Amino acid sequence: MAPQTTSNQPKRIAIIAASIGWGSGFESAERGPTLLFEAGLANRLQAKVIDIQAEPSMADGPLDYLATEQTILRHTTRVSDAVLQVIQEGMFPVVIGGDHTSALGFHTGLARAHGQTGILWVDTHPDLNTIETSPSGNIHGMVLAGLLGRGSEAMLQTTNACQTLDAHVAMVGVRSADAGEQRWLDEGKIHCMTMDVVREQGLETCMSNATQTANKATAGYGLTIDIDALDPKDAPFVATPVADGLDTTDLISALASIEDSERLLGMEVVEFTPHQDSDTAVACDLIYSLVTAVTGVSV
């Protein structure tokens, strides 16, 4: 097991670029990480970079559903391998997406390195669909289901290393759940704090409660941030914007206040889906701020 970094030390960062858009259907999501690096994200974070490009690229033409799933699962296996590698090298993994299928690789990689891990899920969507429940059929909406043991046979073979239980998952900022996802949430095992709860209790309180839930896992937990959790006025450059989201300044403050941060084993920031050239510089500043709030890297 890799040495952990105490909360008063800046973490040595390794960025894993999950350059894929097949899960959301947006080619710009595949190009997102490269654009962020061209805008200086990795240099500003003083981070090692492992770039994992989708094979094939969406630019090569469409795929049917089965081929899309196979492409995604091959990609996420490479992400998982990279997460394991950088942890073994003593670094803090930061996955930058790309669409949210990166979560499959990120959280299985943490589990391979550390054992049983929890998940702190900051997202507009629960991503608890399966092919049977998904209205869109987009695989980026099925990833947490796969990590928790529901999905296609191929999906579950890919996520087999993940030991996370429903009771180890805490969601913050959810405001758009499909019917099948809501039925799962209604089982009451996943700690889901919707935007209504955030507005009632405050984001810092919700993040503290979420950390306590995710921290129940034996080894610690991983943090997922889908930037569509933020209000579209701050982050319009996503695949599926939903109004009335988290305030960016509040989220950065809450992240900087996370307790027992040595139990936070890695993070991902995903779903940067640029729509125009000006999006990249704004997104780079945003993602830099989110990462440094967690890692303690100096501005």
C-alpha positions as CSV (number, residue, x, y, z in Angstrom):
1,M,0.0,0.0,0.0
2,A,1.3,3.4,-1.0
3,P,2.3,5.9,1.7
4,Q,-0.4,8.4,2.5
5,T,0.1,12.2,2.7
6,T,-0.9,14.0,5.8
7,S,-3.4,16.8,5.6
8,N,-0.8,19.6,6.1
9,Q,1.4,18.7,3.2
10,P,0.7,19.5,-0.5
11,K,0.1,16.2,-2.4
12,R,2.4,15.1,-5.2
13,I,-0.1,15.0,-8.1
14,A,-0.2,12.7,-11.1
15,I,-2.9,13.6,-13.7
16,I,-4.5,10.7,-15.6
17,A,-6.1,12.2,-18.7
18,A,-9.2,10.1,-19.6
19,S,-9.7,11.4,-23.1
20,I,-13.0,9.8,-24.1
21,G,-16.4,11.0,-25.2
22,W,-18.0,7.7,-26.2
23,G,-19.9,7.5,-22.9
24,S,-21.7,10.8,-23.4
25,G,-21.8,10.9,-27.2
26,F,-19.9,14.2,-27.4
27,E,-16.6,14.2,-29.4
28,S,-15.6,17.5,-27.6
29,A,-15.5,15.6,-24.3
30,E,-12.8,13.4,-25.8
31,R,-10.8,16.4,-26.8
32,G,-11.4,18.2,-23.4
33,P,-8.3,17.0,-21.4
34,T,-5.9,17.9,-24.3
35,L,-7.4,21.4,-24.5
36,L,-7.0,21.8,-20.8
37,F,-3.3,20.8,-20.9
38,E,-2.7,23.2,-23.9
39,A,-4.2,25.9,-21.6
40,G,-1.6,25.1,-18.9
41,L,-3.5,22.9,-16.4
42,A,-0.8,20.3,-15.9
43,N,2.0,22.9,-15.7
44,R,0.1,25.0,-13.1
45,L,-0.4,21.9,-11.0
46,Q,3.2,20.8,-11.5
47,A,1.9,17.4,-12.3
48,K,3.1,14.3,-14.1
49,V,0.7,13.4,-16.9
50,I,-0.5,10.1,-18.2
51,D,-2.5,10.6,-21.3
52,I,-5.0,7.9,-22.2
53,Q,-6.7,8.5,-25.5
54,A,-9.8,6.7,-26.7
55,E,-9.1,3.9,-29.2
56,P,-10.8,4.3,-31.6
57,S,-11.4,8.0,-31.5
58,M,-14.9,9.3,-32.1
59,A,-13.4,11.2,-35.0
60,D,-13.0,7.8,-36.7
61,G,-16.7,7.3,-37.1
62,P,-19.7,5.9,-35.2
63,L,-19.9,2.5,-33.3
64,D,-22.8,0.4,-32.4
65,Y,-23.7,-0.1,-28.7
66,L,-21.7,-3.2,-28.1
67,A,-18.6,-1.8,-29.8
68,T,-19.0,1.4,-27.8
69,E,-19.2,-0.5,-24.6
70,Q,-16.2,-2.5,-25.4
71,T,-14.2,0.6,-26.4
72,I,-15.2,2.3,-23.1
73,L,-14.3,-0.7,-21.0
74,R,-10.9,-1.1,-22.6
75,H,-10.3,2.5,-22.0
76,T,-11.3,2.4,-18.3
77,T,-9.1,-0.6,-17.7
78,R,-6.2,1.5,-18.9
79,V,-7.3,4.3,-16.6
80,S,-7.5,1.8,-13.7
81,D,-3.9,0.6,-14.5
82,A,-2.7,4.2,-14.5
83,V,-4.3,5.0,-11.1
84,L,-2.7,1.9,-9.6
85,Q,0.7,2.8,-11.1
86,V,0.8,6.4,-9.8
87,I,-0.4,5.3,-6.3
88,Q,2.4,2.7,-6.2
89,E,4.8,5.6,-7.1
90,G,3.6,7.5,-4.1
91,M,1.5,10.1,-5.9
92,F,-2.1,11.4,-5.6
93,P,-4.1,10.4,-8.7
94,V,-6.2,13.1,-10.3
95,V,-8.3,11.9,-13.2
96,I,-9.3,14.6,-15.7
97,G,-12.1,13.8,-18.1
98,G,-13.5,13.4,-20.7
99,D,-16.9,11.9,-20.0
100,H,-17.8,10.2,-16.7
101,T,-16.9,6.7,-17.8
102,S,-13.5,7.5,-16.3
103,A,-15.2,6.7,-12.9
104,L,-15.0,3.0,-13.7
105,G,-11.3,3.1,-14.0
106,F,-10.7,5.6,-11.2
107,H,-12.6,3.8,-8.5
108,T,-11.4,0.3,-9.5
109,G,-7.8,1.6,-9.6
110,L,-8.2,2.9,-6.0
111,A,-9.7,-0.4,-4.9
112,R,-6.8,-2.4,-6.5
113,A,-4.3,-0.2,-4.7
114,H,-6.0,0.2,-1.3
115,G,-8.8,-2.3,-0.9
116,Q,-12.3,-1.3,0.2
117,T,-12.9,2.3,-0.7
118,G,-15.9,4.7,-0.4
119,I,-17.1,7.2,-2.9
120,L,-18.0,10.8,-2.4
121,W,-20.1,11.6,-5.5
122,V,-20.6,15.3,-6.4
123,D,-22.8,15.2,-9.5
124,T,-26.1,16.4,-10.8
125,H,-26.9,12.8,-11.7
126,P,-26.7,9.6,-9.7
127,D,-25.4,7.6,-12.7
128,L,-27.2,4.5,-11.4
129,N,-28.8,3.5,-14.6
130,T,-28.3,0.2,-16.4
131,I,-29.1,-0.5,-20.1
132,E,-32.6,-1.7,-18.9
133,T,-33.4,1.6,-17.1
134,S,-31.5,4.2,-19.1
135,P,-33.7,6.5,-21.2
136,S,-30.7,7.6,-23.3
137,G,-28.6,4.5,-23.5
138,N,-25.5,6.6,-22.7
139,I,-23.0,4.6,-20.7
140,H,-21.7,7.6,-18.7
141,G,-25.0,7.4,-16.9
142,M,-24.4,3.8,-15.8
143,V,-21.0,4.0,-14.2
144,L,-21.9,4.1,-10.5
145,A,-24.3,1.3,-11.0
146,G,-21.4,-0.7,-12.5
147,L,-19.1,0.1,-9.6
148,L,-21.9,-1.1,-7.2
149,G,-22.5,-4.4,-9.0
150,R,-25.3,-3.8,-11.4
151,G,-24.9,-3.7,-15.2
152,S,-23.9,-5.9,-18.1
153,E,-21.6,-8.9,-17.7
154,A,-18.8,-7.0,-19.5
155,M,-19.3,-4.0,-17.2
156,L,-19.2,-6.2,-14.0
157,Q,-16.1,-8.0,-15.2
158,T,-14.4,-4.6,-15.5
159,T,-15.5,-3.4,-12.1
160,N,-14.9,-6.7,-10.3
161,A,-12.1,-5.2,-8.2
162,C,-14.3,-2.5,-6.7
163,Q,-15.5,-3.4,-3.2
164,T,-17.6,-0.3,-2.5
165,L,-20.9,-0.9,-0.8
166,D,-24.0,1.2,-1.3
167,A,-23.6,2.3,2.4
168,H,-20.1,3.7,1.5
169,V,-21.5,6.1,-1.2
170,A,-22.5,9.7,-0.5
171,M,-23.9,12.0,-3.1
172,V,-24.0,15.8,-3.0
173,G,-25.9,18.1,-5.4
174,V,-28.1,15.6,-7.2
175,R,-31.0,17.2,-9.0
176,S,-31.8,15.0,-11.9
177,A,-32.6,11.3,-11.4
178,D,-34.3,9.0,-13.8
179,A,-37.0,6.7,-12.6
180,G,-34.8,3.6,-12.3
181,E,-32.2,5.6,-10.4
182,Q,-34.8,7.0,-8.0
183,R,-36.0,3.5,-7.3
184,W,-32.5,2.5,-6.3
185,L,-32.1,5.7,-4.1
186,D,-35.4,4.9,-2.5
187,E,-33.9,1.7,-1.1
188,G,-32.3,4.0,1.4
189,K,-28.8,2.6,1.4
190,I,-27.0,5.3,-0.5
191,H,-26.7,8.6,1.3
192,C,-28.1,11.1,-1.3
193,M,-28.1,14.8,-0.5
194,T,-30.1,16.5,-3.3
195,M,-29.8,20.2,-4.1
196,D,-32.9,20.8,-1.9
197,V,-30.9,19.3,1.1
198,V,-27.8,21.4,0.2
199,R,-29.9,24.6,0.2
200,E,-31.5,23.6,3.5
201,Q,-28.4,22.5,5.4
202,G,-25.5,24.3,3.6
203,L,-22.9,22.8,1.3
204,E,-20.1,22.6,3.9
205,T,-22.4,20.6,6.3
206,C,-23.4,18.3,3.4
207,M,-19.8,17.7,2.4
208,S,-18.8,17.0,5.9
209,N,-21.7,14.5,6.2
210,A,-20.8,12.9,2.9
211,T,-17.1,12.5,3.9
212,Q,-18.2,10.7,7.1
213,T,-20.3,8.3,5.0
214,A,-17.6,7.6,2.4
215,N,-15.0,7.3,5.1
216,K,-16.8,4.2,6.5
217,A,-15.0,2.1,3.9
218,T,-12.0,0.3,5.3
219,A,-9.3,2.1,3.3
220,G,-10.7,5.6,2.8
221,Y,-12.5,7.1,-0.2
222,G,-12.3,8.6,-3.6
223,L,-13.8,12.0,-4.7
224,T,-15.7,12.3,-7.9
225,I,-16.6,15.8,-9.2
226,D,-18.8,16.0,-12.3
227,I,-18.7,19.6,-13.2
228,D,-22.3,19.6,-14.2
229,A,-23.0,19.6,-10.5
230,L,-22.1,23.3,-10.7
231,D,-24.7,25.8,-11.7
232,P,-24.6,26.3,-15.5
233,K,-23.8,30.0,-15.1
234,D,-20.4,28.8,-13.8
235,A,-19.9,25.7,-15.9
236,P,-22.0,25.8,-19.1
237,F,-19.4,23.6,-20.9
238,V,-20.9,20.2,-19.9
239,A,-22.9,17.5,-21.8
240,T,-26.0,17.7,-19.7
241,P,-26.4,21.1,-17.9
242,V,-29.2,21.4,-15.3
243,A,-30.2,24.7,-13.7
244,D,-29.9,25.6,-10.0
245,G,-26.7,23.8,-9.2
246,L,-23.9,24.2,-6.7
247,D,-22.1,27.5,-6.3
248,T,-18.5,27.2,-7.4
249,T,-17.0,29.4,-4.6
250,D,-19.0,27.4,-2.0
251,L,-17.7,24.1,-3.4
252,I,-14.1,25.2,-3.4
253,S,-14.5,26.3,0.2
254,A,-16.1,23.0,1.2
255,L,-13.4,21.0,-0.5
256,A,-10.7,23.0,1.3
257,S,-12.4,22.2,4.6
258,I,-12.6,18.4,4.2
259,E,-11.6,16.7,7.4
260,D,-9.3,13.7,7.7
261,S,-8.0,14.5,4.2
262,E,-5.3,11.8,4.5
263,R,-8.2,9.4,4.0
264,L,-9.0,11.0,0.6
265,L,-7.1,8.7,-1.8
266,G,-7.7,10.4,-5.1
267,M,-10.0,12.6,-7.1
268,E,-11.5,13.0,-10.6
269,V,-13.0,16.0,-12.3
270,V,-14.9,15.1,-15.4
271,E,-17.4,16.0,-18.1
272,F,-15.6,19.1,-19.5
273,T,-17.4,19.3,-22.9
274,P,-16.4,22.5,-24.6
275,H,-18.9,24.1,-26.9
276,Q,-16.8,27.1,-28.0
277,D,-13.1,28.1,-27.9
278,S,-13.5,30.5,-25.0
279,D,-14.7,27.6,-22.7
280,T,-11.3,26.1,-22.3
281,A,-9.6,29.0,-20.4
282,V,-12.5,29.3,-18.0
283,A,-12.7,25.6,-17.4
284,C,-8.9,25.4,-16.8
285,D,-9.2,28.0,-14.1
286,L,-12.2,26.2,-12.6
287,I,-10.7,22.8,-12.5
288,Y,-7.4,24.1,-11.2
289,S,-9.2,25.7,-8.3
290,L,-11.1,22.5,-7.5
291,V,-8.0,20.4,-7.6
292,T,-5.9,22.8,-5.5
293,A,-8.6,23.1,-2.9
294,V,-8.2,19.4,-2.3
295,T,-4.5,18.9,-2.9
296,G,-3.0,22.0,-1.2
297,V,-0.9,22.9,-4.2
298,S,0.2,26.6,-3.9
299,V,-1.2,29.1,-6.4
